[in-house]
């Protein structure tokens, strides 16, 4: 999940040729402009949206968030006692509601993973051009490996600057053109050329494409045979501080189990701070600012830095099985067609203490989404009219480790992908009251936008495309893996216009959460949080599911969506 919090009333906010799914920015959206008049009457528009008797209440959501984010659940990290408590709690709650287990008769889907606990050397050395630099682990850089080997040593690996590390034929872009990186370590910039630069004609402009994601950069470096890759972390374009890189990449990391045991991956995957990167370029006799500018212009060519990089790490390797949690409300007349609601149950577990607290509780990220999942399940159970299509509730593992549980489900679906009508994903339900907007991440991609608009109208709300497409949020939660296999996916929530406090307040809270609480122990449950907005979002998503469940048609991807062809291959348009 990415954006917003529960503490102090504050949550706010691989397909090689993927283009951007971010949709339009606020400056290009006619709906955004039209919403301006709606936000002028805040002083007289402070009432909460009426709550139907559908069982979706702030009190119920509060109850589940409080439990799932308590210290008892130890931060809900996979492969820990926290996982067992969390998955048991979710399965028990689903069973209490009378929901059926998955097709194998259990409420669990086994997800085989490998846990690699890296123990890096305390320093890395950089030498060449008559210079020698020492970089400190955690302070200057973070490294890990996906190779299932006892130790990795990189010795005097030549450093090469490869721009953004992107090969995008459809944009006429190749940062590896003419470059042999075998045995070398590539230094690359965060994000993609359009997103990071000032030329809005490059790629999708401000809206990040999949080429800007770190997972893609790792994969591309591996395809070219690099020994290692270091991504330059810059807080502003990343949208999160270095502390997030530290908390997300240190210690034990989970990866999918692969037949080659990770041998096809680069030996060393890592990040380097902007300050450390500038030191490297200075030692290379080059200007970081000039290199950055060149990397964001067509015709960029990679360049050797004349420096060698050395470091090592030891690994503890554990093969284990985590769990997705699944429950089903069978449809009355079309039970073999499915609407999947999803939320990830995992967070970061117990980690380095910050201000004396070492439990990364993850109240907003994503106990709130699981609470919404349970509340919506309660709504369907209580509804007098039962759904014609089957409703699937899926709580997935390993999102914080790279969307692992949803990726496994997408490749090993419990219900046929071609008969899956839609995915509705929840990742971070807000805690500062009712919202006037419904922000859709990936706006313009599918007809689910129209369903969302109709449901928003019922609550006197308006639809917005995501206001920060540069953060690449479409690629940072579990709906993405459903989209990758062609299932229309919706990721929408109130985010940018507080009904009580306005747009500036909502924006301010989002920035505060990202800077101070995202992936930190301070993402904790706050008993004073106003969860009317969370209930409002859950109810809206429930209404969308009700409508989808009553129909016989399937929502489609829109023209221009990169997922349209994938869907039509598995389910041709009639």
C-alpha positions as CSV (number, residue, x, y, z in Angstrom):
1,X,0.0,0.0,0.0
2,X,1.1,3.5,-0.4
3,X,-0.3,6.6,1.2
4,X,-1.8,7.8,4.5
5,X,-2.2,6.8,8.3
6,X,-4.2,6.0,11.4
7,X,-2.3,7.8,14.1
8,X,-3.5,11.1,15.4
9,X,-6.4,11.2,12.9
10,X,-4.1,11.0,10.0
11,X,-4.2,8.5,7.2
12,X,-4.3,10.2,3.9
13,X,-3.7,9.6,1.6
14,X,6.2,-8.6,-15.5
15,X,4.9,-7.0,-18.4
16,X,8.0,-5.6,-20.1
17,X,6.2,-3.2,-22.4
18,X,3.7,-1.8,-20.0
19,X,2.8,1.8,-20.5
20,X,1.3,3.9,-17.8
21,X,-1.9,2.9,-16.0
22,X,-2.1,6.1,-14.0
23,X,-4.7,7.8,-16.2
24,X,-5.0,11.5,-16.2
25,X,-3.4,14.1,-13.9
26,X,-5.4,16.8,-12.2
27,X,-4.4,19.3,-14.8
28,X,-5.8,17.3,-17.7
29,X,-9.0,16.0,-16.2
30,X,-12.2,17.7,-17.1
31,X,-13.8,16.0,-14.1
32,X,-11.3,17.6,-11.8
33,X,-12.1,21.0,-13.2
34,X,-15.8,20.4,-12.8
35,X,-15.3,19.4,-9.2
36,X,-14.1,22.9,-8.3
37,X,-17.5,24.3,-7.7
38,X,-18.3,21.3,-5.4
39,X,-15.5,22.1,-3.0
40,X,-16.5,25.8,-2.5
41,X,-19.2,25.1,0.1
42,X,-17.2,23.2,2.7
43,X,-18.6,25.2,5.6
44,X,-22.2,24.1,4.8
45,X,-21.2,20.5,3.6
46,X,-20.0,18.8,6.8
47,X,-22.7,16.2,7.4
48,X,-21.8,12.5,7.1
49,X,-23.3,10.6,4.3
50,X,-26.4,8.7,5.6
51,X,-25.5,5.1,6.6
52,X,-27.9,2.4,5.3
53,X,-28.5,-0.6,7.4
54,X,-26.1,-2.8,5.5
55,X,-23.8,-3.8,8.3
56,X,-20.9,-1.7,7.0
57,X,-20.2,0.6,10.0
58,X,-17.3,2.6,11.4
59,X,-17.6,0.6,14.6
60,X,-17.1,-2.7,12.8
61,X,-14.1,-1.4,10.8
62,X,-12.6,0.0,14.0
63,X,-13.0,-3.3,15.7
64,X,-11.0,-5.2,13.1
65,X,-8.3,-2.6,12.7
66,X,-7.8,-2.5,16.4
67,X,-7.3,-6.2,16.6
68,X,-5.2,-6.7,13.4
69,X,-2.8,-3.8,14.2
70,X,-2.4,-4.7,17.9
71,X,1.0,-5.6,19.2
72,X,-0.3,-9.2,19.7
73,X,-0.2,-9.6,15.9
74,X,3.5,-8.6,15.9
75,X,3.3,-6.5,12.7
76,X,1.8,-9.4,10.6
77,X,5.0,-10.4,8.8
78,X,4.8,-13.7,6.8
79,X,6.6,-16.7,8.3
80,X,6.1,-15.5,11.9
81,X,3.7,-16.1,14.7
82,X,2.0,-12.9,13.5
83,X,1.1,-14.6,10.2
84,X,-0.6,-17.5,12.0
85,X,-2.6,-15.2,14.3
86,X,-3.6,-13.0,11.3
87,X,-4.6,-15.7,8.9
88,X,-6.4,-17.6,11.6
89,X,-8.3,-14.5,12.7
90,X,-9.4,-13.7,9.1
91,X,-10.5,-17.3,8.4
92,X,-12.4,-17.4,11.7
93,X,-14.2,-14.2,10.9
94,X,-15.1,-15.4,7.4
95,X,-16.4,-18.6,8.9
96,X,-18.5,-16.8,11.5
97,X,-20.2,-14.9,8.6
98,X,-21.1,-18.3,7.1
99,X,-18.9,-17.9,4.0
100,X,-17.6,-21.0,2.4
101,X,-14.0,-21.9,2.1
102,X,-12.1,-22.1,-1.2
103,X,-12.5,-24.9,-3.7
104,X,-10.1,-27.3,-1.9
105,X,-12.2,-27.1,1.3
106,X,-10.0,-24.8,3.3
107,X,-9.9,-21.0,3.8
108,X,-6.2,-20.9,2.8
109,X,-4.2,-21.0,-0.4
110,X,-0.6,-22.1,0.1
111,X,1.9,-19.6,-1.3
112,X,5.5,-21.1,-1.5
113,X,8.2,-18.5,-0.9
114,X,11.8,-18.4,0.0
115,X,13.1,-16.2,2.8
116,X,16.6,-14.8,2.3
117,X,18.1,-13.1,5.3
118,X,21.0,-11.1,4.0
119,X,23.8,-10.1,6.3
120,X,25.8,-7.5,4.3
121,X,29.3,-6.5,5.0
122,X,29.3,-3.2,7.0
123,X,31.0,-1.3,4.1
124,X,31.5,-1.3,0.4
125,X,34.5,0.1,-1.3
126,X,34.8,2.1,-4.5
127,X,38.1,2.6,-6.2
128,X,39.5,4.0,-9.4
129,X,40.7,7.2,-11.0
130,X,43.2,7.4,-8.2
131,X,40.3,7.7,-5.7
132,X,39.1,5.4,-2.9
133,X,35.7,5.7,-1.2
134,X,34.1,3.8,1.6
135,X,30.3,3.5,1.7
136,X,28.5,2.5,4.9
137,X,25.7,0.0,4.8
138,X,22.3,1.4,5.7
139,X,23.7,5.0,5.8
140,X,24.8,5.2,2.2
141,X,23.5,2.1,0.5
142,X,21.3,-1.0,0.9
143,X,21.9,-4.3,-0.8
144,X,20.3,-7.8,-1.1
145,X,20.2,-10.8,-3.4
146,X,17.5,-13.1,-4.7
147,X,20.0,-15.8,-5.4
148,X,19.6,-18.8,-3.1
149,X,23.3,-19.1,-2.2
150,X,25.2,-19.0,1.1
151,X,27.2,-15.9,0.1
152,X,27.6,-13.3,-2.6
153,X,30.9,-11.4,-3.2
154,X,31.3,-8.7,-5.7
155,X,34.9,-7.8,-6.3
156,X,36.1,-4.9,-8.4
157,X,33.0,-4.8,-10.5
158,X,33.2,-1.8,-12.9
159,X,30.5,0.8,-12.4
160,X,28.5,1.9,-15.4
161,X,25.9,4.7,-15.5
162,X,23.0,3.4,-17.5
163,X,20.5,6.3,-17.2
164,X,17.2,5.0,-15.9
165,X,18.0,1.4,-16.8
166,X,15.1,1.2,-19.3
167,X,14.7,-0.6,-22.6
168,X,11.3,0.6,-24.1
169,X,11.0,-0.1,-27.8
170,X,7.6,1.5,-28.1
171,X,9.1,4.7,-26.9
172,X,12.3,4.4,-29.0
173,X,14.4,4.2,-25.8
174,X,17.3,2.0,-24.9
175,X,19.5,2.9,-21.9
176,X,21.6,-0.2,-22.6
177,X,22.3,0.5,-26.2
178,X,25.9,-0.6,-27.2
179,X,26.7,-1.5,-23.6
180,X,28.2,-4.8,-22.4
181,X,27.4,-5.0,-18.7
182,X,28.5,-8.6,-18.0
183,X,30.5,-8.6,-14.8
184,X,29.6,-4.9,-14.2
185,X,27.4,-3.0,-11.7
186,X,25.0,-0.6,-13.3
187,X,24.1,2.7,-11.5
188,X,20.6,3.8,-12.6
189,X,18.2,6.6,-11.7
190,X,14.8,6.1,-10.0
191,X,11.6,6.3,-12.1
192,X,11.4,6.7,-15.9
193,X,12.6,9.5,-18.2
194,X,9.2,11.1,-18.7
195,X,8.3,10.9,-15.0
196,X,11.6,12.2,-13.7
197,X,12.4,14.8,-16.3
198,X,10.7,18.0,-17.6
199,X,9.9,16.8,-21.1
200,X,6.2,15.8,-20.9
201,X,6.4,14.2,-24.4
202,X,8.6,11.4,-23.1
203,X,6.9,8.2,-22.1
204,X,3.7,9.2,-20.3
205,X,5.0,12.4,-19.0
206,X,4.4,13.0,-15.3
207,X,2.5,9.7,-15.0
208,X,5.0,6.9,-14.1
209,X,5.0,3.8,-16.3
210,X,6.0,0.4,-15.2
211,X,9.5,1.1,-16.5
212,X,9.9,3.4,-13.5
213,X,9.5,0.7,-11.0
214,X,12.5,-0.8,-9.2
215,X,11.4,-4.4,-9.9
216,X,11.5,-3.8,-13.6
217,X,15.0,-2.2,-13.3
218,X,16.3,-5.3,-11.5
219,X,14.8,-7.6,-14.2
220,X,16.3,-5.5,-17.1
221,X,19.7,-5.5,-15.5
222,X,19.5,-9.3,-15.1
223,X,18.4,-9.7,-18.8
224,X,21.6,-7.9,-19.8
225,X,23.8,-10.0,-17.6
226,X,24.8,-7.4,-15.1
227,X,26.5,-8.5,-11.8
228,X,24.8,-5.8,-9.8
229,X,22.5,-2.8,-9.9
230,X,22.4,0.3,-7.6
231,X,19.3,2.6,-7.9
232,X,19.9,6.2,-6.9
233,X,17.3,7.1,-4.3
234,X,15.9,10.6,-4.5
235,X,13.2,11.3,-2.0
236,X,11.1,13.7,-4.1
237,X,10.5,11.6,-7.2
238,X,10.4,8.4,-5.1
239,X,7.6,9.9,-2.9
240,X,9.1,8.3,0.2
241,X,12.3,8.9,2.3
242,X,15.4,6.8,2.7
243,X,14.1,5.3,5.9
244,X,11.5,3.4,3.8
245,X,14.3,2.0,1.7
246,X,16.0,0.9,4.9
247,X,12.9,-0.7,6.5
248,X,11.8,-2.4,3.3
249,X,15.1,-3.8,2.2
250,X,17.0,-4.8,5.3
251,X,17.1,-8.2,7.0
252,X,14.9,-11.0,5.8
253,X,13.2,-10.6,2.4
254,X,10.7,-12.9,0.8
255,X,10.8,-14.0,-2.9
256,X,8.9,-16.4,-5.0
257,X,10.3,-19.9,-5.2
258,X,11.8,-20.4,-8.7
259,X,13.1,-23.5,-10.5
260,X,16.5,-22.0,-10.9
261,X,16.7,-20.8,-7.3
262,X,17.3,-17.2,-8.3
263,X,20.3,-17.9,-10.5
264,X,18.9,-15.8,-13.3
265,X,18.8,-12.7,-11.1
266,X,21.7,-10.2,-10.7
267,X,24.0,-11.1,-7.9
268,X,23.4,-7.8,-6.0
269,X,20.3,-5.7,-6.0
270,X,20.5,-2.4,-4.2
271,X,19.9,1.3,-3.6
272,X,22.3,4.2,-2.9
273,X,21.4,7.6,-1.4
274,X,21.5,10.7,-3.6
275,X,24.4,12.1,-1.5
276,X,26.4,8.9,-2.0
277,X,25.7,8.9,-5.7
278,X,27.0,12.4,-6.0
279,X,30.2,11.3,-4.3
280,X,30.6,8.5,-6.8
281,X,30.2,10.9,-9.8
282,X,32.6,13.3,-8.3
283,X,35.2,10.5,-7.8
284,X,34.6,9.5,-11.4
285,X,35.4,13.1,-12.5
286,X,31.8,13.5,-13.7
287,X,28.9,15.8,-12.8
288,X,25.9,14.0,-11.4
289,X,23.6,16.9,-12.4
290,X,24.9,16.7,-16.0
291,X,24.5,13.0,-16.1
292,X,21.0,13.3,-14.7
293,X,20.0,15.8,-17.4
294,X,21.5,13.7,-20.2
295,X,19.6,10.6,-19.0
296,X,16.3,12.4,-19.4
297,X,16.9,13.4,-23.0
298,X,16.4,11.3,-26.1
299,X,19.6,9.8,-27.5
300,X,21.2,9.2,-24.1
301,X,24.1,6.8,-24.2
302,X,25.4,4.9,-21.1
303,X,28.9,5.7,-19.8
304,X,31.6,4.0,-17.8
305,X,32.5,5.7,-14.6
306,X,36.1,4.4,-14.3
307,X,35.3,3.1,-10.8
308,X,35.1,-0.4,-9.3
309,X,32.7,-1.6,-6.7
310,X,33.3,-4.2,-4.1
311,X,31.2,-5.6,-1.2
312,X,29.8,-8.9,0.0
313,X,26.9,-10.4,2.0
314,X,26.1,-13.7,3.6
315,X,22.7,-15.3,3.4
316,X,20.4,-17.5,5.6
317,X,18.0,-19.3,3.3
318,X,14.6,-20.6,4.4
319,X,12.0,-22.3,2.2
320,X,8.5,-21.9,3.7
321,X,4.9,-21.6,2.7
322,X,2.8,-18.6,3.5
323,X,-0.9,-18.3,3.0
324,X,-3.5,-16.3,1.2
325,X,-6.9,-16.4,2.9
326,X,-10.0,-17.0,0.8
327,X,-13.7,-17.2,1.4
328,X,-16.7,-17.4,-0.9
329,X,-20.3,-16.3,-1.0
330,X,-21.7,-18.5,-3.8
331,X,-23.9,-16.8,-6.4
332,X,-27.5,-17.8,-6.6
333,X,-27.9,-18.1,-10.4
334,X,-24.4,-17.6,-11.9
335,X,-22.1,-19.2,-9.3
336,X,-19.3,-19.9,-11.8
337,X,-18.7,-16.2,-12.4
338,X,-16.7,-14.3,-9.8
339,X,-16.1,-10.9,-8.3
340,X,-12.9,-10.8,-6.2
341,X,-12.5,-8.3,-3.4
342,X,-8.8,-8.2,-2.3
343,X,-6.7,-6.7,0.5
344,X,-3.2,-7.6,1.7
345,X,-3.0,-8.8,5.3
346,X,0.8,-8.5,5.7
347,X,3.0,-5.8,7.0
348,X,6.7,-5.6,8.1
349,X,6.7,-7.4,11.4
350,X,9.3,-6.6,14.1
351,X,12.2,-4.5,12.9
352,X,14.7,-1.8,14.0
353,X,13.3,0.2,16.9
354,X,12.3,3.8,16.2
355,X,11.6,6.0,19.3
356,X,11.6,2.8,21.4
357,X,9.0,1.0,19.2
358,X,10.1,-2.1,17.1
359,X,6.6,-3.4,16.1
360,X,5.6,-2.2,12.6
361,X,1.8,-2.5,13.3
362,X,0.6,-1.4,9.9
363,X,-2.8,0.0,11.0
364,X,-3.5,1.9,7.8
365,X,-1.2,-0.4,5.8
366,X,-3.2,-2.6,5.6
367,X,-5.2,-3.6,8.7
368,X,-7.7,-1.0,7.4
369,X,-8.1,-2.8,4.0
370,X,-8.7,-6.1,5.7
371,X,-11.2,-4.5,8.0
372,X,-12.9,-3.2,4.9
373,X,-12.9,-6.7,3.4
374,X,-14.6,-8.1,6.4
375,X,-17.1,-5.3,6.6
376,X,-18.1,-5.7,2.9
377,X,-18.4,-9.5,3.5
378,X,-20.8,-8.6,6.4
379,X,-22.7,-6.4,4.0
380,X,-23.2,-9.1,1.5
381,X,-24.3,-11.6,4.1
382,X,-26.8,-9.2,5.6
383,X,-28.3,-8.1,2.3
384,X,-31.8,-9.4,1.6
385,X,-31.0,-9.9,-2.1
386,X,-28.2,-12.4,-2.5
387,X,-25.8,-11.9,-5.4
388,X,-26.4,-13.8,-8.6
389,X,-22.6,-14.1,-9.1
390,X,-20.2,-15.5,-6.6
391,X,-18.3,-13.0,-4.4
392,X,-14.8,-14.0,-3.4
393,X,-12.9,-12.4,-0.5
394,X,-9.2,-12.7,-0.8
395,X,-6.7,-11.5,1.8
396,X,-3.2,-11.9,0.3
397,X,0.3,-12.4,1.7
398,X,3.6,-10.7,0.8
399,X,2.3,-7.4,-0.7
400,X,5.0,-5.5,1.2
401,X,7.6,-7.9,-0.3
402,X,6.6,-7.2,-3.9
403,X,2.9,-8.2,-4.3
404,X,3.9,-11.8,-3.9
405,X,0.6,-13.3,-2.7
406,X,-1.5,-11.7,-5.4
407,X,1.1,-12.6,-8.1
408,X,0.9,-16.2,-7.0
409,X,-2.9,-16.2,-7.1
410,X,-2.9,-14.6,-10.5
411,X,-0.7,-17.4,-11.8
412,X,-2.5,-20.1,-9.8
413,X,-6.1,-18.9,-9.6
414,X,-8.5,-20.7,-7.4
415,X,-11.3,-19.5,-9.7
416,X,-10.9,-19.2,-13.5
417,X,-9.5,-15.9,-14.7
418,X,-11.7,-15.9,-17.8
419,X,-14.8,-16.1,-15.5
420,X,-13.5,-13.5,-13.1
421,X,-15.7,-10.4,-13.7
422,X,-13.6,-7.9,-11.8
423,X,-11.1,-7.3,-9.0
424,X,-11.9,-4.6,-6.4
425,X,-8.8,-3.9,-4.2
426,X,-8.5,-2.1,-0.9
427,X,-5.2,-0.7,0.4
428,X,-5.5,2.0,3.1
429,X,-8.9,3.2,4.2
430,X,-8.7,6.7,5.6
431,X,-9.3,7.8,9.2
432,X,-10.1,11.5,9.1
433,X,-13.8,11.5,8.3
434,X,-16.0,11.5,5.2
435,X,-14.5,12.4,1.8
436,X,-16.0,14.3,-1.1
437,X,-13.8,12.7,-3.8
438,X,-13.4,9.2,-5.0
439,X,-9.9,9.0,-6.4
440,X,-9.3,6.2,-9.0
441,X,-5.8,5.0,-9.5
442,X,-5.6,3.9,-13.1
443,X,-8.5,6.1,-14.2
444,X,-9.4,5.7,-17.8
445,X,-8.3,2.1,-18.1
446,X,-11.6,0.2,-17.8
447,X,-15.4,0.5,-17.6
448,X,-15.2,0.0,-13.9
449,X,-14.7,3.8,-13.8
450,X,-18.3,4.1,-14.8
451,X,-19.5,1.8,-12.0
452,X,-17.4,3.8,-9.6
453,X,-18.9,7.1,-10.8
454,X,-22.4,5.8,-10.4
455,X,-21.7,4.6,-6.8
456,X,-19.9,7.9,-6.0
457,X,-23.0,9.9,-7.1
458,X,-25.1,8.0,-4.6
459,X,-22.9,9.4,-1.9
460,X,-22.8,12.9,-3.3
461,X,-19.2,12.5,-4.3
462,X,-17.2,13.1,-7.5
463,X,-14.6,11.0,-9.3
464,X,-10.9,12.1,-9.6
465,X,-8.0,10.5,-11.4
466,X,-5.1,10.0,-9.1
467,X,-3.6,13.4,-8.3
468,X,0.0,12.1,-8.1
469,X,0.5,9.7,-11.0
470,X,4.2,10.3,-10.7
471,X,4.3,8.0,-7.7
472,X,3.5,4.9,-9.8
473,X,0.8,3.8,-7.3
474,X,-1.0,1.7,-9.9
475,X,2.0,-0.7,-9.7
476,X,2.2,-0.7,-5.9
477,X,-0.8,-2.7,-4.8
478,X,-2.4,-6.1,-5.5
479,X,-4.9,-5.0,-8.2
480,X,-2.0,-4.8,-10.6
481,X,-1.5,-8.5,-10.7
482,X,-5.1,-9.0,-11.6
483,X,-4.7,-6.4,-14.4
484,X,-1.6,-8.2,-15.7
485,X,-3.7,-11.4,-16.4
486,X,-6.5,-9.3,-18.0
487,X,-9.0,-9.0,-15.1
488,X,-10.5,-5.4,-15.0
489,X,-9.3,-4.1,-11.6
490,X,-10.5,-1.1,-9.5
491,X,-8.4,0.6,-6.9
492,X,-10.4,3.6,-5.6
493,X,-10.9,5.5,-2.4
494,X,-11.5,9.0,-1.0
495,X,-8.1,10.6,-0.8
496,X,-7.8,14.3,-1.8
497,X,-10.9,16.2,-0.6
498,X,-12.0,15.9,3.0
499,X,-15.7,16.7,3.4
500,X,-14.9,18.3,6.8
501,X,-11.5,19.9,6.2
502,X,-11.0,20.4,2.5
503,X,-8.4,19.5,-0.1
504,X,-5.4,21.2,1.5
505,X,-5.9,19.3,4.7
506,X,-6.1,16.0,2.9
507,X,-3.0,16.7,0.9
508,X,-1.1,17.8,4.0
509,X,-2.0,14.6,5.8
510,X,-0.8,12.4,2.9
511,X,2.5,14.1,2.8
512,X,2.8,13.8,6.6
513,X,2.1,10.1,6.5
514,X,4.6,9.4,3.7
515,X,7.3,11.4,5.4
516,X,6.8,10.3,9.0
517,X,4.7,7.1,9.3
518,X,4.8,5.0,6.0
519,X,6.5,1.7,6.8
520,X,7.3,2.9,10.3
521,X,6.2,1.7,13.8
522,X,4.1,4.8,14.1
523,X,1.5,3.5,11.7
524,X,-0.6,2.5,14.7
525,X,-4.3,2.3,15.5
526,X,-5.7,5.5,16.9
527,X,-9.0,5.1,18.9
528,X,-9.8,8.8,18.0
529,X,-9.6,8.2,14.3
530,X,-12.8,9.2,12.4
531,X,-13.6,6.1,10.4
532,X,-16.7,7.4,8.7
533,X,-14.7,7.9,5.6
534,X,-13.4,4.3,5.7
535,X,-17.0,3.0,6.1
536,X,-18.1,5.3,3.3
537,X,-15.5,3.8,0.9
538,X,-16.2,0.2,1.9
539,X,-20.0,0.9,1.3
540,X,-19.2,2.4,-2.1
541,X,-17.1,-0.6,-3.1
542,X,-19.9,-2.9,-1.8
543,X,-22.4,-1.1,-4.0
544,X,-20.2,-1.6,-7.1
545,X,-20.0,-5.3,-6.3
546,X,-23.7,-5.6,-5.9
547,X,-24.3,-4.1,-9.3
548,X,-21.6,-6.3,-11.0
549,X,-23.2,-9.3,-9.3
550,X,-26.6,-8.6,-10.7
551,X,-25.5,-8.3,-14.3
552,X,-24.8,-10.8,-17.0
553,X,-22.2,-8.7,-18.9
554,X,-18.5,-8.4,-18.2
555,X,-16.9,-4.9,-17.8
556,X,-14.2,-4.3,-20.5
557,X,-10.9,-2.6,-20.7
558,X,-11.1,0.6,-22.7
559,X,-9.4,1.3,-26.0
560,X,-5.7,2.1,-25.5
561,X,-5.4,0.0,-22.3
562,X,-2.4,-2.3,-22.5
563,X,-4.5,-5.0,-20.7
564,X,-7.3,-5.1,-23.3
565,X,-5.6,-7.7,-25.6
566,X,-4.7,-9.9,-22.6
567,X,-8.4,-10.0,-21.6
568,X,-9.7,-10.6,-25.1
569,X,-7.3,-13.5,-25.5
570,X,-8.8,-15.3,-22.5
571,X,-12.3,-14.0,-22.9
572,X,-13.1,-12.8,-26.4
573,X,-15.7,-10.1,-26.7
574,X,-19.0,-11.6,-27.9
